[in-house]
Amino acid sequence: MKIGVASLAHMHAIGYMDALLEIDGVELAGIWDEDAVKGKEIADRYQTTYYPELEQLTGSEIDAVIVCSENVRHLECVMAAAKAGKHVLCEKPLATRVEDALAMIAVCRENNVLLQTAFPVRFQTSIKRGKELLDSGAYGKILAMKGTNRGRIPGGWFLDREFSGGGAVMDHTVHVVDVMRWYMGAEVTNVYAEAASRFSEGKIDDCGILTMEFNNGVFASLDCSWSRNKKFPTWGDVTLDVICEFGVLSINAFNQKMSVYSNENGVSWDYWGDNMDLELIRDFVQSVREGAKTASVTGEDGLRALEVALAAYRSAEDHSPAGIILAH
């Protein structure tokens, strides 16, 4: 199987390319990036072809494309790939506007190609085990949830709304909301959110708190922020407390590590756990190989998470709850 990468803008692109090299029978068959110097450098490092134009990559003899562009350019890249008959794995958030996400879903359906949203957290062991335990009925009915996704503040285009579509609320809401939806098979109906700029000198929202109501009656909260400082042992976290009839299921998705204490470095983490990027890519490759009709994490999943983030922005602006009417 030959897979290409459309854009190196997102930091996950390198992780995805490293993952491709670990899967038998898969070739990283090309890279496109609008920055020719960077594109050629990375292509040489990975011993693959650099394409100066997106259409040259999508028109080559590849089976699928991984889209890692700036958020607002996902539509352009997915459209090009789908119209060329290539399956697509698209970085999150799927889009920055609902109408763009709907267009991406439609073009992939029309051209009979997979559209998978890149939600690697679904493939982390403790997250998967949580799903199994909840589905088993051992914890009874879910009553409420509390989640966090707190990371370091990124730089570059992430701080420019014209390219990112939003800051921490856009970047970090979608991961945990996707897990919550997956756990319950339910949709968010109302959001109340507060967002502010505390770490980026007013450039963009970098911290936020969401409270959400689901259509099954569950109430949830989420801390989605870029609040980790540069000295924190890792870039961030994903945690989830699921309050149920018979107990509380607590998950820390980045706790597969050893805490190392030294005079030289203070506290550091030696991480030995799952490579979520690798498991995400394995899943996508398997779906393409098996000729699956739908991806395990669909474009619709990406759309639903995006709708929550956009509702959070409406709420934060108005300081009042924002309802969600699911788009189709």
Contacts in CASP RR format, 6 or more apart in sequence:
PFRMAT RR
TARGET T0000
AUTHOR 0000-0000-0000
METHOD contacts of the structure
MODEL  1
MKIGVASLAHMHAIGYMDALLEIDGVELAGIWDEDAVKGKEIADRYQTTY
YPELEQLTGSEIDAVIVCSENVRHLECVMAAAKAGKHVLCEKPLATRVED
ALAMIAVCRENNVLLQTAFPVRFQTSIKRGKELLDSGAYGKILAMKGTNR
GRIPGGWFLDREFSGGGAVMDHTVHVVDVMRWYMGAEVTNVYAEAASRFS
EGKIDDCGILTMEFNNGVFASLDCSWSRNKKFPTWGDVTLDVICEFGVLS
INAFNQKMSVYSNENGVSWDYWGDNMDLELIRDFVQSVREGAKTASVTGE
DGLRALEVALAAYRSAEDHSPAGIILAH
1 25 0 8 1.000
1 26 0 8 1.000
1 27 0 8 1.000
1 63 0 8 1.000
1 64 0 8 1.000
1 285 0 8 1.000
1 288 0 8 1.000
1 289 0 8 1.000
2 26 0 8 1.000
2 27 0 8 1.000
2 29 0 8 1.000
2 61 0 8 1.000
2 62 0 8 1.000
2 63 0 8 1.000
2 64 0 8 1.000
3 20 0 8 1.000
3 26 0 8 1.000
3 27 0 8 1.000
3 28 0 8 1.000
3 29 0 8 1.000
3 62 0 8 1.000
3 63 0 8 1.000
3 64 0 8 1.000
3 65 0 8 1.000
3 66 0 8 1.000
3 285 0 8 1.000
4 28 0 8 1.000
4 29 0 8 1.000
4 30 0 8 1.000
4 31 0 8 1.000
4 57 0 8 1.000
4 62 0 8 1.000
4 64 0 8 1.000
4 65 0 8 1.000
4 66 0 8 1.000
5 13 0 8 1.000
5 16 0 8 1.000
5 17 0 8 1.000
5 28 0 8 1.000
5 30 0 8 1.000
5 31 0 8 1.000
5 32 0 8 1.000
5 65 0 8 1.000
5 66 0 8 1.000
5 68 0 8 1.000
6 32 0 8 1.000
6 54 0 8 1.000
6 57 0 8 1.000
6 58 0 8 1.000
6 65 0 8 1.000
6 66 0 8 1.000
6 67 0 8 1.000
6 68 0 8 1.000
6 69 0 8 1.000
6 77 0 8 1.000
6 80 0 8 1.000
6 81 0 8 1.000
7 13 0 8 1.000
7 32 0 8 1.000
7 33 0 8 1.000
7 34 0 8 1.000
7 67 0 8 1.000
7 68 0 8 1.000
7 69 0 8 1.000
7 70 0 8 1.000
7 73 0 8 1.000
7 77 0 8 1.000
8 14 0 8 1.000
8 31 0 8 1.000
8 33 0 8 1.000
8 35 0 8 1.000
8 38 0 8 1.000
8 39 0 8 1.000
8 42 0 8 1.000
8 68 0 8 1.000
9 33 0 8 1.000
9 68 0 8 1.000
9 69 0 8 1.000
9 70 0 8 1.000
9 73 0 8 1.000
9 157 0 8 1.000
10 68 0 8 1.000
10 69 0 8 1.000
10 70 0 8 1.000
10 91 0 8 1.000
11 154 0 8 1.000
12 68 0 8 1.000
12 91 0 8 1.000
12 118 0 8 1.000
12 277 0 8 1.000
13 66 0 8 1.000
13 68 0 8 1.000
14 42 0 8 1.000
15 277 0 8 1.000
16 66 0 8 1.000
16 68 0 8 1.000
16 89 0 8 1.000
16 277 0 8 1.000
16 280 0 8 1.000
16 281 0 8 1.000
17 28 0 8 1.000
17 31 0 8 1.000
17 42 0 8 1.000
17 46 0 8 1.000
18 277 0 8 1.000
18 278 0 8 1.000
19 275 0 8 1.000
19 277 0 8 1.000
19 278 0 8 1.000
19 280 0 8 1.000
19 281 0 8 1.000
19 282 0 8 1.000
20 26 0 8 1.000
20 27 0 8 1.000
20 28 0 8 1.000
20 281 0 8 1.000
21 28 0 8 1.000
21 46 0 8 1.000
22 278 0 8 1.000
23 281 0 8 1.000
23 282 0 8 1.000
23 285 0 8 1.000
26 285 0 8 1.000
28 46 0 8 1.000
28 48 0 8 1.000
29 48 0 8 1.000
29 49 0 8 1.000
29 60 0 8 1.000
29 61 0 8 1.000
29 62 0 8 1.000
30 43 0 8 1.000
30 48 0 8 1.000
30 49 0 8 1.000
30 50 0 8 1.000
30 51 0 8 1.000
30 57 0 8 1.000
30 60 0 8 1.000
30 62 0 8 1.000
31 39 0 8 1.000
31 42 0 8 1.000
31 43 0 8 1.000
31 46 0 8 1.000
31 48 0 8 1.000
31 49 0 8 1.000
31 50 0 8 1.000
31 51 0 8 1.000
31 57 0 8 1.000
32 39 0 8 1.000
32 50 0 8 1.000
32 51 0 8 1.000
32 52 0 8 1.000
32 53 0 8 1.000
32 54 0 8 1.000
32 56 0 8 1.000
32 57 0 8 1.000
33 39 0 8 1.000
33 42 0 8 1.000
33 50 0 8 1.000
36 50 0 8 1.000
36 52 0 8 1.000
39 50 0 8 1.000
40 50 0 8 1.000
42 50 0 8 1.000
43 49 0 8 1.000
43 50 0 8 1.000
44 50 0 8 1.000
49 60 0 8 1.000
51 57 0 8 1.000
51 60 0 8 1.000
54 76 0 8 1.000
54 77 0 8 1.000
54 80 0 8 1.000
55 80 0 8 1.000
55 84 0 8 1.000
57 65 0 8 1.000
58 65 0 8 1.000
58 80 0 8 1.000
58 81 0 8 1.000
58 83 0 8 1.000
58 84 0 8 1.000
58 86 0 8 1.000
59 84 0 8 1.000
59 86 0 8 1.000
62 86 0 8 1.000
63 86 0 8 1.000
63 87 0 8 1.000
63 288 0 8 1.000
64 81 0 8 1.000
64 86 0 8 1.000
64 87 0 8 1.000
64 88 0 8 1.000
64 89 0 8 1.000
64 114 0 8 1.000
64 284 0 8 1.000
64 288 0 8 1.000
65 77 0 8 1.000
65 81 0 8 1.000
65 86 0 8 1.000
65 87 0 8 1.000
65 88 0 8 1.000
65 89 0 8 1.000
66 88 0 8 1.000
66 89 0 8 1.000
66 90 0 8 1.000
66 91 0 8 1.000
66 118 0 8 1.000
66 281 0 8 1.000
66 284 0 8 1.000
67 74 0 8 1.000
67 77 0 8 1.000
67 78 0 8 1.000
67 81 0 8 1.000
67 88 0 8 1.000
67 89 0 8 1.000
67 90 0 8 1.000
67 91 0 8 1.000
68 91 0 8 1.000
69 76 0 8 1.000
69 77 0 8 1.000
69 91 0 8 1.000
70 157 0 8 1.000
70 163 0 8 1.000
70 164 0 8 1.000
71 91 0 8 1.000
71 93 0 8 1.000
71 95 0 8 1.000
71 96 0 8 1.000
71 163 0 8 1.000
71 164 0 8 1.000
71 165 0 8 1.000
71 166 0 8 1.000
71 170 0 8 1.000
72 96 0 8 1.000
72 162 0 8 1.000
72 163 0 8 1.000
72 164 0 8 1.000
72 165 0 8 1.000
73 163 0 8 1.000
74 90 0 8 1.000
74 91 0 8 1.000
74 94 0 8 1.000
74 95 0 8 1.000
74 96 0 8 1.000
74 100 0 8 1.000
74 104 0 8 1.000
75 95 0 8 1.000
75 100 0 8 1.000
75 103 0 8 1.000
75 104 0 8 1.000
77 90 0 8 1.000
78 88 0 8 1.000
78 90 0 8 1.000
78 104 0 8 1.000
78 107 0 8 1.000
78 108 0 8 1.000
78 115 0 8 1.000
79 103 0 8 1.000
79 104 0 8 1.000
79 107 0 8 1.000
81 87 0 8 1.000
81 88 0 8 1.000
81 113 0 8 1.000
82 88 0 8 1.000
82 104 0 8 1.000
82 107 0 8 1.000
82 108 0 8 1.000
82 110 0 8 1.000
82 111 0 8 1.000
82 113 0 8 1.000
82 115 0 8 1.000
83 107 0 8 1.000
83 111 0 8 1.000
85 111 0 8 1.000
85 112 0 8 1.000
85 113 0 8 1.000
86 113 0 8 1.000
87 113 0 8 1.000
87 114 0 8 1.000
87 115 0 8 1.000
87 116 0 8 1.000
87 284 0 8 1.000
87 287 0 8 1.000
87 288 0 8 1.000
88 108 0 8 1.000
88 113 0 8 1.000
88 114 0 8 1.000
88 115 0 8 1.000
88 116 0 8 1.000
89 116 0 8 1.000
89 118 0 8 1.000
89 280 0 8 1.000
89 281 0 8 1.000
89 284 0 8 1.000
90 104 0 8 1.000
90 115 0 8 1.000
90 116 0 8 1.000
90 117 0 8 1.000
90 118 0 8 1.000
90 299 0 8 1.000
91 118 0 8 1.000
92 117 0 8 1.000
92 118 0 8 1.000
92 119 0 8 1.000
92 174 0 8 1.000
92 175 0 8 1.000
92 302 0 8 1.000
92 305 0 8 1.000
93 170 0 8 1.000
93 171 0 8 1.000
93 174 0 8 1.000
93 302 0 8 1.000
93 305 0 8 1.000
93 306 0 8 1.000
93 309 0 8 1.000
94 101 0 8 1.000
94 104 0 8 1.000
94 117 0 8 1.000
94 299 0 8 1.000
94 302 0 8 1.000
94 303 0 8 1.000
94 305 0 8 1.000
94 306 0 8 1.000
95 101 0 8 1.000
95 104 0 8 1.000
95 303 0 8 1.000
95 306 0 8 1.000
96 164 0 8 1.000
96 165 0 8 1.000
96 166 0 8 1.000
96 170 0 8 1.000
96 306 0 8 1.000
97 310 0 8 1.000
98 303 0 8 1.000
98 306 0 8 1.000
98 307 0 8 1.000
98 310 0 8 1.000
98 327 0 8 1.000
101 299 0 8 1.000
101 302 0 8 1.000
101 303 0 8 1.000
101 306 0 8 1.000
101 327 0 8 1.000
102 303 0 8 1.000
102 327 0 8 1.000
102 328 0 8 1.000
104 115 0 8 1.000
104 299 0 8 1.000
105 115 0 8 1.000
105 299 0 8 1.000
105 300 0 8 1.000
105 303 0 8 1.000
108 114 0 8 1.000
108 115 0 8 1.000
108 299 0 8 1.000
109 115 0 8 1.000
114 284 0 8 1.000
114 287 0 8 1.000
114 288 0 8 1.000
114 292 0 8 1.000
114 294 0 8 1.000
114 295 0 8 1.000
115 295 0 8 1.000
115 298 0 8 1.000
115 299 0 8 1.000
116 283 0 8 1.000
116 284 0 8 1.000
116 287 0 8 1.000
116 295 0 8 1.000
116 296 0 8 1.000
116 297 0 8 1.000
116 298 0 8 1.000
116 299 0 8 1.000
117 178 0 8 1.000
117 295 0 8 1.000
117 297 0 8 1.000
117 298 0 8 1.000
117 299 0 8 1.000
117 301 0 8 1.000
117 302 0 8 1.000
117 305 0 8 1.000
118 280 0 8 1.000
118 297 0 8 1.000
119 174 0 8 1.000
119 175 0 8 1.000
119 178 0 8 1.000
119 179 0 8 1.000
119 280 0 8 1.000
119 297 0 8 1.000
119 301 0 8 1.000
119 302 0 8 1.000
119 305 0 8 1.000
120 276 0 8 1.000
120 277 0 8 1.000
120 279 0 8 1.000
120 280 0 8 1.000
121 127 0 8 1.000
121 175 0 8 1.000
121 176 0 8 1.000
121 178 0 8 1.000
121 179 0 8 1.000
121 238 0 8 1.000
121 253 0 8 1.000
121 276 0 8 1.000
122 128 0 8 1.000
122 178 0 8 1.000
122 179 0 8 1.000
122 182 0 8 1.000
122 280 0 8 1.000
122 296 0 8 1.000
122 297 0 8 1.000
123 274 0 8 1.000
123 276 0 8 1.000
123 279 0 8 1.000
123 280 0 8 1.000
123 283 0 8 1.000
124 238 0 8 1.000
124 253 0 8 1.000
124 274 0 8 1.000
124 276 0 8 1.000
124 279 0 8 1.000
125 256 0 8 1.000
125 273 0 8 1.000
125 274 0 8 1.000
126 251 0 8 1.000
126 252 0 8 1.000
126 253 0 8 1.000
126 255 0 8 1.000
126 256 0 8 1.000
127 179 0 8 1.000
127 238 0 8 1.000
127 240 0 8 1.000
127 251 0 8 1.000
127 253 0 8 1.000
130 183 0 8 1.000
130 242 0 8 1.000
130 249 0 8 1.000
130 251 0 8 1.000
131 182 0 8 1.000
131 183 0 8 1.000
133 139 0 8 1.000
133 249 0 8 1.000
134 142 0 8 1.000
134 183 0 8 1.000
134 242 0 8 1.000
134 244 0 8 1.000
134 249 0 8 1.000
138 246 0 8 1.000
139 242 0 8 1.000
139 244 0 8 1.000
139 245 0 8 1.000
139 246 0 8 1.000
139 247 0 8 1.000
139 249 0 8 1.000
140 244 0 8 1.000
140 245 0 8 1.000
140 246 0 8 1.000
141 244 0 8 1.000
141 245 0 8 1.000
142 183 0 8 1.000
142 184 0 8 1.000
142 216 0 8 1.000
142 218 0 8 1.000
142 242 0 8 1.000
142 243 0 8 1.000
142 244 0 8 1.000
143 218 0 8 1.000
143 219 0 8 1.000
143 243 0 8 1.000
143 244 0 8 1.000
143 245 0 8 1.000
144 218 0 8 1.000
144 219 0 8 1.000
144 220 0 8 1.000
144 243 0 8 1.000
145 180 0 8 1.000
145 183 0 8 1.000
145 218 0 8 1.000
145 219 0 8 1.000
145 220 0 8 1.000
145 221 0 8 1.000
145 240 0 8 1.000
145 241 0 8 1.000
145 242 0 8 1.000
145 243 0 8 1.000
146 220 0 8 1.000
146 221 0 8 1.000
146 222 0 8 1.000
146 240 0 8 1.000
146 241 0 8 1.000
146 243 0 8 1.000
147 176 0 8 1.000
147 220 0 8 1.000
147 221 0 8 1.000
147 222 0 8 1.000
147 223 0 8 1.000
147 239 0 8 1.000
147 240 0 8 1.000
147 241 0 8 1.000
148 176 0 8 1.000
148 222 0 8 1.000
148 223 0 8 1.000
148 224 0 8 1.000
148 237 0 8 1.000
148 238 0 8 1.000
148 239 0 8 1.000
148 240 0 8 1.000
149 172 0 8 1.000
149 173 0 8 1.000
149 175 0 8 1.000
149 176 0 8 1.000
149 222 0 8 1.000
149 223 0 8 1.000
149 224 0 8 1.000
149 225 0 8 1.000
149 236 0 8 1.000
149 237 0 8 1.000
149 238 0 8 1.000
150 172 0 8 1.000
150 223 0 8 1.000
150 224 0 8 1.000
150 225 0 8 1.000
150 226 0 8 1.000
150 227 0 8 1.000
150 228 0 8 1.000
150 236 0 8 1.000
150 237 0 8 1.000
151 172 0 8 1.000
151 225 0 8 1.000
151 226 0 8 1.000
151 227 0 8 1.000
151 228 0 8 1.000
151 235 0 8 1.000
151 236 0 8 1.000
151 237 0 8 1.000
152 226 0 8 1.000
152 228 0 8 1.000
152 229 0 8 1.000
152 230 0 8 1.000
152 232 0 8 1.000
152 235 0 8 1.000
152 236 0 8 1.000
153 159 0 8 1.000
153 199 0 8 1.000
153 200 0 8 1.000
153 206 0 8 1.000
153 226 0 8 1.000
154 171 0 8 1.000
154 226 0 8 1.000
157 163 0 8 1.000
157 164 0 8 1.000
158 164 0 8 1.000
158 167 0 8 1.000
158 171 0 8 1.000
158 204 0 8 1.000
159 167 0 8 1.000
159 200 0 8 1.000
159 203 0 8 1.000
159 204 0 8 1.000
160 203 0 8 1.000
160 204 0 8 1.000
161 167 0 8 1.000
161 204 0 8 1.000
164 170 0 8 1.000
164 171 0 8 1.000
164 204 0 8 1.000
166 204 0 8 1.000
166 205 0 8 1.000
166 313 0 8 1.000
167 204 0 8 1.000
167 205 0 8 1.000
167 206 0 8 1.000
167 226 0 8 1.000
168 195 0 8 1.000
168 204 0 8 1.000
168 205 0 8 1.000
168 206 0 8 1.000
168 207 0 8 1.000
168 208 0 8 1.000
168 224 0 8 1.000
168 225 0 8 1.000
168 226 0 8 1.000
169 193 0 8 1.000
169 195 0 8 1.000
169 205 0 8 1.000
169 208 0 8 1.000
169 210 0 8 1.000
169 224 0 8 1.000
169 309 0 8 1.000
169 312 0 8 1.000
169 313 0 8 1.000
169 316 0 8 1.000
170 309 0 8 1.000
170 313 0 8 1.000
171 224 0 8 1.000
171 226 0 8 1.000
172 224 0 8 1.000
172 225 0 8 1.000
172 226 0 8 1.000
173 210 0 8 1.000
173 222 0 8 1.000
173 224 0 8 1.000
173 305 0 8 1.000
173 308 0 8 1.000
173 309 0 8 1.000
173 312 0 8 1.000
174 302 0 8 1.000
174 305 0 8 1.000
174 306 0 8 1.000
174 308 0 8 1.000
174 309 0 8 1.000
175 238 0 8 1.000
175 305 0 8 1.000
176 222 0 8 1.000
176 224 0 8 1.000
176 238 0 8 1.000
176 240 0 8 1.000
177 188 0 8 1.000
177 212 0 8 1.000
177 222 0 8 1.000
177 304 0 8 1.000
177 305 0 8 1.000
177 308 0 8 1.000
177 309 0 8 1.000
178 297 0 8 1.000
178 301 0 8 1.000
178 302 0 8 1.000
178 304 0 8 1.000
178 305 0 8 1.000
179 238 0 8 1.000
179 240 0 8 1.000
180 212 0 8 1.000
180 214 0 8 1.000
180 220 0 8 1.000
180 240 0 8 1.000
181 187 0 8 1.000
181 188 0 8 1.000
181 301 0 8 1.000
181 304 0 8 1.000
181 305 0 8 1.000
182 301 0 8 1.000
183 242 0 8 1.000
184 214 0 8 1.000
184 216 0 8 1.000
184 218 0 8 1.000
185 216 0 8 1.000
186 214 0 8 1.000
186 215 0 8 1.000
186 216 0 8 1.000
186 217 0 8 1.000
186 218 0 8 1.000
187 214 0 8 1.000
187 215 0 8 1.000
187 304 0 8 1.000
187 324 0 8 1.000
187 326 0 8 1.000
188 212 0 8 1.000
188 213 0 8 1.000
188 214 0 8 1.000
188 215 0 8 1.000
188 304 0 8 1.000
188 307 0 8 1.000
188 308 0 8 1.000
188 311 0 8 1.000
188 324 0 8 1.000
189 213 0 8 1.000
189 214 0 8 1.000
189 215 0 8 1.000
189 323 0 8 1.000
189 324 0 8 1.000
190 212 0 8 1.000
190 213 0 8 1.000
190 311 0 8 1.000
190 321 0 8 1.000
190 322 0 8 1.000
190 323 0 8 1.000
190 324 0 8 1.000
191 210 0 8 1.000
191 211 0 8 1.000
191 212 0 8 1.000
191 213 0 8 1.000
191 308 0 8 1.000
191 311 0 8 1.000
191 312 0 8 1.000
191 315 0 8 1.000
191 321 0 8 1.000
191 322 0 8 1.000
191 323 0 8 1.000
191 324 0 8 1.000
192 210 0 8 1.000
192 211 0 8 1.000
192 212 0 8 1.000
192 315 0 8 1.000
192 320 0 8 1.000
192 321 0 8 1.000
192 322 0 8 1.000
193 208 0 8 1.000
193 209 0 8 1.000
193 210 0 8 1.000
193 211 0 8 1.000
193 311 0 8 1.000
193 312 0 8 1.000
193 313 0 8 1.000
193 315 0 8 1.000
193 316 0 8 1.000
193 322 0 8 1.000
194 208 0 8 1.000
194 209 0 8 1.000
194 316 0 8 1.000
194 319 0 8 1.000
195 205 0 8 1.000
195 207 0 8 1.000
195 208 0 8 1.000
195 209 0 8 1.000
195 312 0 8 1.000
195 313 0 8 1.000
195 316 0 8 1.000
196 205 0 8 1.000
196 206 0 8 1.000
196 207 0 8 1.000
196 208 0 8 1.000
197 203 0 8 1.000
197 204 0 8 1.000
197 205 0 8 1.000
197 206 0 8 1.000
197 207 0 8 1.000
198 206 0 8 1.000
198 207 0 8 1.000
198 227 0 8 1.000
199 206 0 8 1.000
199 207 0 8 1.000
199 226 0 8 1.000
199 227 0 8 1.000
200 206 0 8 1.000
200 226 0 8 1.000
205 313 0 8 1.000
205 316 0 8 1.000
206 225 0 8 1.000
206 226 0 8 1.000
206 227 0 8 1.000
207 224 0 8 1.000
207 225 0 8 1.000
207 226 0 8 1.000
207 227 0 8 1.000
208 223 0 8 1.000
208 224 0 8 1.000
208 225 0 8 1.000
208 312 0 8 1.000
208 316 0 8 1.000
209 221 0 8 1.000
209 222 0 8 1.000
209 223 0 8 1.000
209 224 0 8 1.000
210 221 0 8 1.000
210 222 0 8 1.000
210 224 0 8 1.000
210 308 0 8 1.000
210 312 0 8 1.000
211 219 0 8 1.000
211 220 0 8 1.000
211 221 0 8 1.000
211 222 0 8 1.000
212 219 0 8 1.000
212 220 0 8 1.000
212 221 0 8 1.000
212 222 0 8 1.000
212 308 0 8 1.000
213 219 0 8 1.000
213 220 0 8 1.000
214 220 0 8 1.000
228 234 0 8 1.000
228 235 0 8 1.000
228 236 0 8 1.000
228 237 0 8 1.000
233 259 0 8 1.000
233 267 0 8 1.000
233 268 0 8 1.000
233 269 0 8 1.000
234 254 0 8 1.000
234 257 0 8 1.000
234 269 0 8 1.000
234 271 0 8 1.000
236 254 0 8 1.000
237 252 0 8 1.000
237 253 0 8 1.000
237 254 0 8 1.000
238 252 0 8 1.000
238 253 0 8 1.000
238 254 0 8 1.000
239 250 0 8 1.000
239 251 0 8 1.000
239 252 0 8 1.000
239 253 0 8 1.000
240 249 0 8 1.000
240 250 0 8 1.000
240 251 0 8 1.000
240 253 0 8 1.000
241 248 0 8 1.000
241 249 0 8 1.000
241 250 0 8 1.000
241 251 0 8 1.000
242 248 0 8 1.000
242 249 0 8 1.000
242 250 0 8 1.000
242 251 0 8 1.000
254 271 0 8 1.000
256 271 0 8 1.000
256 272 0 8 1.000
256 273 0 8 1.000
256 274 0 8 1.000
257 269 0 8 1.000
257 270 0 8 1.000
257 271 0 8 1.000
257 272 0 8 1.000
257 273 0 8 1.000
258 269 0 8 1.000
258 270 0 8 1.000
258 272 0 8 1.000
259 267 0 8 1.000
259 268 0 8 1.000
259 269 0 8 1.000
259 270 0 8 1.000
260 267 0 8 1.000
260 268 0 8 1.000
260 269 0 8 1.000
260 270 0 8 1.000
261 267 0 8 1.000
262 268 0 8 1.000
283 296 0 8 1.000
283 297 0 8 1.000
284 295 0 8 1.000
287 295 0 8 1.000
287 296 0 8 1.000
303 327 0 8 1.000
304 326 0 8 1.000
307 324 0 8 1.000
307 326 0 8 1.000
307 327 0 8 1.000
308 324 0 8 1.000
311 322 0 8 1.000
311 323 0 8 1.000
311 324 0 8 1.000
312 322 0 8 1.000
314 322 0 8 1.000
315 321 0 8 1.000
315 322 0 8 1.000
END
